Amino acid sequence: MQRAANNFLVRATHLCGSWRVLATIVWFVAAAAPARAATTWYVGNDGNDTFFPSCGTKVLPCRSVGQAIAMAAAGDTIIVGPGVYGDLDGSGVLGDFPGEDAATGGCNCMINVNKQLTILSRDGAYLTVLDAGGLRGRTVDIQASQTVFGKPSKGFTMRNGGTGIGLFTDPAVQKVKVQGNVASGNATGFNISGNGAGGNSVLAADNVAILNGVAFFLSGSTNLLQRNRALFNNEGFVVGGDAHKVTQNIAIGNSLAGFEIDVQAGALNPVADFSKNAALANINRGIEVVAAPGLGSNATVVIKKNNMFGNGDSVDNCGLFINNGDASASLTVTAKSNFWGMSTGIGVNPADSAGGACTTTAGGTVTLDTSSPAAKELGVAQKPLK
């Protein structure tokens, strides 16, 4: 009996050892197996979402961007050919015609980018149109970090958002890049958010917003707005949140301010860098700094090395307008080394005929520092958008 028991233990030990070896081999093979290669998916006006077994190749492209997104995996690329996507039949209703992009995933949007993807047009923004058909939501909603939506000469035109937003980045996203796109006919052209602390900023660069309510709305913290153009909107760039970099942007012919910097409670330094921008021929004001009611503490805004001239009209020509809406707050605006349209600096035509900055207060303290001479007119570098 004892010998039989000993033999059983020996066999069991050998068996367990075999399983350990087998498990080790399986783990090694799995670890050594190559990772899934990234795939490129294709969308075209000649595509069909119902191709069997699936669409998305060069030969058999998908018809809608949303179908390609649904089939893609994180890390993949989607290339969209020239043409119109979204409201294909012009009915103002999304999803009532084959191949239309429609609201998906409960996001109240036309195109829901809910995984890390690179989405590019083949031939550029002016030839690749995402038509929202008057959607009361978002034409493009980016919900995944590290998404790339467009590049210079590889972006999209987002139009007819109606009361909605051309492109929206979710506040939780990080390291998103939005480049080379055009927004037209939306309540807001580009709504850029996200917490960019620690190098995780959202980049919006080389985009154009024309004939929207607000061209660019920036919130969150520590994001980068660079080389964008706001042309003939109701308002150009509205900057809220904290510690953003806003540089080399151009605002021309907007009905209200070319740039509005909102100083909000808890975000006392909305722009860590506001430089090398141009506010030209805006109908009301070039740059407006607004302290929100309830600010309740000191705040500082630094505006340097910008071009501000030809804004407003002959009566109220205001290159820089400061509005302190809080009777208890102290607002300091430093506006040095800007070009005001005249070598003598702020306070003269064509930059600011009112003399100094135009200011209105609610009893708080406004300190304006323009002590250094005005800078020479700056060249604001812009890349061509094809």
ZIPE-V500707 format. One record per residue. N is the residue number from 1. RES is the residue in three letters. PHI is phi in radians with two decimals (* if undefined). D_CENTER is the distance of its C-alpha to the mean C-alpha in Angstrom with 2 decimals. Layout:
BEGIN
N:RES:PHI:D_CENTER, N:RES:PHI:D_CENTER
END
This chain:
BEGIN
1:MET:*:78.43, 2:GLN:-1.11:76.98, 3:ARG:-1.12:76.72, 4:ALA:-1.09:74.82, 5:ALA:-1.12:72.37, 6:ASN:-1.12:71.86, 7:ASN:-1.08:71.30, 8:PHE:-1.05:68.66, 9:LEU:-1.14:66.78, 10:VAL:-1.10:66.90, 11:ARG:-1.10:65.57, 12:ALA:-1.12:62.83, 13:THR:-1.12:61.83, 14:HIS:-1.10:61.69, 15:LEU:-1.11:59.66, 16:CYS:-1.07:57.11, 17:GLY:-1.09:56.92, 18:SER:-1.08:56.31, 19:TRP:-1.12:53.41, 20:ARG:-1.09:51.92, 21:VAL:-1.10:52.25, 22:LEU:-1.08:50.78, 23:ALA:-1.10:47.81, 24:THR:-1.14:47.28, 25:ILE:-1.11:47.44, 26:VAL:-1.04:44.93, 27:TRP:-1.06:42.46, 28:PHE:-1.12:42.99, 29:VAL:-1.09:42.47, 30:ALA:-1.12:39.24, 31:ALA:-1.19:37.92, 32:ALA:-1.43:38.98, 33:ALA:-1.13:37.46, 34:PRO:-1.14:34.54, 35:ALA:-1.19:31.05, 36:ARG:-1.05:29.65, 37:ALA:-1.27:28.37, 38:ALA:-1.12:24.87, 39:THR:-1.95:25.17, 40:THR:-1.83:23.65, 41:TRP:-1.89:23.52, 42:TYR:-2.16:23.84, 43:VAL:-2.24:23.03, 44:GLY:-2.65:24.86, 45:ASN:-1.14:26.31, 46:ASP:-1.69:29.66, 47:GLY:-1.47:28.63, 48:ASN:-2.62:30.04, 49:ASP:-1.19:28.65, 50:THR:-1.79:32.27, 51:PHE:-0.95:33.43, 52:PHE:-1.84:35.79, 53:PRO:-1.42:35.37, 54:SER:-2.82:31.63, 55:CYS:-1.61:29.35, 56:GLY:2.09:26.83, 57:THR:-1.59:29.02, 58:LYS:-1.08:29.23, 59:VAL:-1.34:32.45, 60:LEU:-2.18:31.42, 61:PRO:-1.30:27.69, 62:CYS:-1.32:26.07, 63:ARG:-1.60:25.48, 64:SER:-2.03:22.34, 65:VAL:-1.14:19.09, 66:GLY:-1.06:19.64, 67:GLN:-1.16:23.08, 68:ALA:-1.15:21.92, 69:ILE:-1.09:19.43, 70:ALA:-1.09:22.38, 71:MET:-1.51:24.64, 72:ALA:-1.32:22.45, 73:ALA:-1.98:22.55, 74:ALA:-0.94:20.11, 75:GLY:1.69:19.81, 76:ASP:-1.40:20.54, 77:THR:-2.10:19.11, 78:ILE:-2.09:18.91, 79:ILE:-1.92:19.81, 80:VAL:-1.95:19.71, 81:GLY:-1.33:22.34, 82:PRO:-1.15:22.40, 83:GLY:2.39:23.00, 84:VAL:-1.96:21.83, 85:TYR:-2.28:20.54, 86:GLY:1.85:20.39, 87:ASP:-1.42:22.97, 88:LEU:-1.24:25.52, 89:ASP:-1.66:28.51, 90:GLY:1.18:26.94, 91:SER:-1.43:28.35, 92:GLY:1.42:25.36, 93:VAL:-2.15:25.79, 94:LEU:-1.52:23.78, 95:GLY:1.62:25.99, 96:ASP:-1.70:29.24, 97:PHE:-2.51:29.56, 98:PRO:-0.99:29.80, 99:GLY:1.53:26.72, 100:GLU:-1.36:24.21, 101:ASP:-1.28:20.98, 102:ALA:-2.39:21.38, 103:ALA:-0.98:20.01, 104:THR:-2.34:20.56, 105:GLY:1.14:20.82, 106:GLY:1.17:20.95, 107:CYS:-1.63:17.21, 108:ASN:0.92:17.86, 109:CYS:-2.52:15.67, 110:MET:-1.52:16.67, 111:ILE:-2.17:15.06, 112:ASN:-1.85:14.80, 113:VAL:-1.60:13.42, 114:ASN:-1.86:15.56, 115:LYS:-2.58:16.56, 116:GLN:-1.19:15.43, 117:LEU:-2.40:15.35, 118:THR:-1.90:14.62, 119:ILE:-2.07:14.20, 120:LEU:-2.28:15.13, 121:SER:-1.58:17.04, 122:ARG:-1.34:20.45, 123:ASP:-2.11:20.84, 124:GLY:1.75:17.56, 125:ALA:-1.13:15.44, 126:TYR:-1.29:18.42, 127:LEU:-1.96:20.57, 128:THR:-2.32:18.38, 129:VAL:-1.99:17.65, 130:LEU:-1.83:16.26, 131:ASP:-1.72:18.35, 132:ALA:-1.45:17.81, 133:GLY:1.07:21.26, 134:GLY:1.44:20.55, 135:LEU:-0.96:19.02, 136:ARG:-1.57:18.82, 137:GLY:-2.88:15.85, 138:ARG:-2.08:12.66, 139:THR:-1.15:12.90, 140:VAL:-2.22:10.63, 141:ASP:-2.08:10.32, 142:ILE:-1.68:9.21, 143:GLN:-1.99:11.88, 144:ALA:-2.07:12.89, 145:SER:-1.14:12.30, 146:GLN:1.11:12.47, 147:THR:-1.32:11.08, 148:VAL:-2.00:10.53, 149:PHE:-2.10:9.31, 150:GLY:1.42:10.91, 151:LYS:-2.48:12.40, 152:PRO:-0.90:14.08, 153:SER:1.24:16.64, 154:LYS:-2.36:15.49, 155:GLY:-1.76:12.65, 156:PHE:-2.34:13.09, 157:THR:-1.73:13.83, 158:MET:-1.93:12.84, 159:ARG:-2.23:15.62, 160:ASN:1.08:17.86, 161:GLY:-1.28:15.72, 162:GLY:1.03:18.46, 163:THR:-1.53:17.98, 164:GLY:-1.84:14.86, 165:ILE:-2.02:11.10, 166:GLY:-1.12:9.98, 167:LEU:-2.39:6.93, 168:PHE:-2.24:6.63, 169:THR:-1.86:6.07, 170:ASP:-1.06:9.57, 171:PRO:-1.02:10.69, 172:ALA:-1.49:12.87, 173:VAL:-1.37:10.74, 174:GLN:-2.39:11.09, 175:LYS:0.93:10.74, 176:VAL:-1.62:7.94, 177:LYS:-2.11:7.30, 178:VAL:-2.16:5.44, 179:GLN:-2.45:8.23, 180:GLY:1.26:10.93, 181:ASN:-1.88:9.92, 182:VAL:-2.21:11.50, 183:ALA:-2.13:11.24, 184:SER:-2.53:14.72, 185:GLY:1.30:16.85, 186:ASN:-2.00:14.56, 187:ALA:-1.09:14.98, 188:THR:-2.27:11.31, 189:GLY:-1.24:9.38, 190:PHE:-2.25:5.67, 191:ASN:-1.99:5.79, 192:ILE:-1.90:3.78, 193:SER:-2.38:6.91, 194:GLY:2.08:9.23, 195:ASN:-1.70:12.40, 196:GLY:-1.62:12.28, 197:ALA:-1.06:16.05, 198:GLY:1.22:18.20, 199:GLY:1.42:15.93, 200:ASN:-1.78:13.42, 201:SER:-1.15:10.37, 202:VAL:-1.60:6.75, 203:LEU:-1.83:6.43, 204:ALA:-2.08:4.54, 205:ALA:-2.48:8.02, 206:ASP:1.06:10.62, 207:ASN:-1.83:9.01, 208:VAL:-2.23:11.37, 209:ALA:-2.16:11.57, 210:ILE:-2.38:15.24, 211:LEU:1.07:17.43, 212:ASN:-1.88:15.10, 213:GLY:-1.19:15.98, 214:VAL:-1.92:13.10, 215:ALA:-1.26:10.95, 216:PHE:-2.30:8.02, 217:PHE:-2.07:8.40, 218:LEU:-2.00:7.69, 219:SER:-2.44:9.81, 220:GLY:1.38:11.22, 221:SER:-2.60:12.58, 222:THR:1.01:12.64, 223:ASN:-1.76:9.06, 224:LEU:-2.12:8.84, 225:LEU:-2.05:7.91, 226:GLN:-2.49:10.40, 227:ARG:0.98:12.34, 228:ASN:-1.75:10.45, 229:ARG:-2.23:12.90, 230:ALA:-2.02:13.45, 231:LEU:-2.16:16.76, 232:PHE:1.04:19.11, 233:ASN:-1.68:17.00, 234:ASN:-1.17:18.59, 235:GLU:-2.46:16.42, 236:GLY:-1.42:14.13, 237:PHE:-1.85:11.87, 238:VAL:-1.98:12.46, 239:VAL:-1.99:12.09, 240:GLY:-2.10:13.48, 241:GLY:1.47:13.98, 242:ASP:-2.58:15.45, 243:ALA:1.05:15.76, 244:HIS:-1.44:12.53, 245:LYS:-1.89:12.94, 246:VAL:-2.20:12.36, 247:THR:-2.58:14.31, 248:GLN:1.08:15.46, 249:ASN:-1.72:13.57, 250:ILE:-2.22:15.84, 251:ALA:-2.14:16.54, 252:ILE:-2.31:19.56, 253:GLY:1.20:21.57, 254:ASN:-1.42:19.55, 255:SER:-1.21:22.00, 256:LEU:-1.82:21.32, 257:ALA:-1.42:19.71, 258:GLY:-1.16:17.76, 259:PHE:-2.30:16.14, 260:GLU:-2.13:16.75, 261:ILE:-1.85:16.82, 262:ASP:-1.68:17.72, 263:VAL:-1.65:20.01, 264:GLN:-1.93:20.26, 265:ALA:-1.00:22.93, 266:GLY:1.49:22.35, 267:ALA:-2.33:19.69, 268:LEU:-1.53:22.05, 269:ASN:-2.38:20.11, 270:PRO:-1.10:16.70, 271:VAL:-2.21:16.25, 272:ALA:-1.23:17.83, 273:ASP:-2.57:17.40, 274:PHE:-2.14:17.12, 275:SER:-2.62:18.83, 276:LYS:1.05:19.40, 277:ASN:-1.71:17.54, 278:ALA:-2.31:19.46, 279:ALA:-2.03:20.16, 280:LEU:-2.28:22.73, 281:ALA:0.98:24.70, 282:ASN:-1.35:22.65, 283:ILE:-1.23:25.15, 284:ASN:-1.90:25.23, 285:ARG:-2.37:23.84, 286:GLY:-1.33:22.10, 287:ILE:-2.25:20.61, 288:GLU:-2.11:21.29, 289:VAL:-1.89:21.53, 290:VAL:-2.13:22.13, 291:ALA:-1.59:23.77, 292:ALA:-1.20:23.47, 293:PRO:-0.99:26.90, 294:GLY:1.55:27.98, 295:LEU:-1.01:26.42, 296:GLY:1.24:29.89, 297:SER:-2.76:29.61, 298:ASN:-1.38:28.94, 299:ALA:-2.52:25.58, 300:THR:-2.31:24.80, 301:VAL:-2.23:22.35, 302:VAL:-1.98:22.79, 303:ILE:-2.15:21.97, 304:LYS:-2.45:23.37, 305:LYS:0.97:23.78, 306:ASN:-2.06:22.01, 307:ASN:-1.76:23.50, 308:MET:-2.43:24.25, 309:PHE:-2.76:26.87, 310:GLY:1.29:28.00, 311:ASN:-1.60:26.09, 312:GLY:1.38:27.96, 313:ASP:-2.12:31.42, 314:SER:-1.19:34.86, 315:VAL:-1.60:35.58, 316:ASP:-2.14:32.41, 317:ASN:-1.63:30.70, 318:CYS:-2.17:28.30, 319:GLY:-1.21:26.16, 320:LEU:-2.33:25.37, 321:PHE:-2.06:25.81, 322:ILE:-2.06:26.21, 323:ASN:-2.17:26.54, 324:ASN:-1.68:27.91, 325:GLY:-1.55:28.10, 326:ASP:-2.15:29.84, 327:ALA:-1.19:33.55, 328:SER:-1.79:33.61, 329:ALA:-1.63:30.73, 330:SER:-1.93:31.05, 331:LEU:-1.95:28.16, 332:THR:-1.94:28.33, 333:VAL:-2.04:26.39, 334:THR:-1.82:27.06, 335:ALA:-2.20:26.52, 336:LYS:-1.89:28.32, 337:SER:1.04:28.43, 338:ASN:-1.74:26.48, 339:PHE:-1.73:27.83, 340:TRP:-1.80:28.94, 341:GLY:1.67:30.54, 342:MET:-2.41:33.92, 343:SER:-1.15:35.32, 344:THR:-1.35:36.73, 345:GLY:1.63:33.31, 346:ILE:-1.16:32.10, 347:GLY:1.87:34.40, 348:VAL:-2.38:35.44, 349:ASN:-1.16:34.46, 350:PRO:-1.60:32.29, 351:ALA:-1.61:29.80, 352:ASP:-2.84:31.26, 353:SER:-1.27:34.67, 354:ALA:-1.30:34.87, 355:GLY:1.53:35.80, 356:GLY:1.19:33.53, 357:ALA:-1.35:30.33, 358:CYS:-1.32:30.51, 359:THR:-2.31:30.60, 360:THR:-2.43:31.30, 361:THR:-2.27:32.13, 362:ALA:-2.01:33.31, 363:GLY:1.86:35.78, 364:GLY:-1.34:33.57, 365:THR:-1.82:33.70, 366:VAL:-2.02:31.52, 367:THR:-1.99:32.06, 368:LEU:-1.98:30.89, 369:ASP:-2.00:31.51, 370:THR:-2.19:31.65, 371:SER:-1.18:34.67, 372:SER:-1.44:33.84, 373:PRO:-1.09:34.35, 374:ALA:-1.17:31.60, 375:ALA:-1.41:30.00, 376:LYS:-1.23:30.59, 377:GLU:-1.03:28.10, 378:LEU:-1.67:25.24, 379:GLY:-1.49:24.05, 380:VAL:-1.68:20.26, 381:ALA:-1.14:19.56, 382:GLN:-2.37:17.51, 383:LYS:-1.54:17.41, 384:PRO:-1.17:18.70, 385:LEU:-1.93:16.63, 386:LYS:-1.46:19.16
END
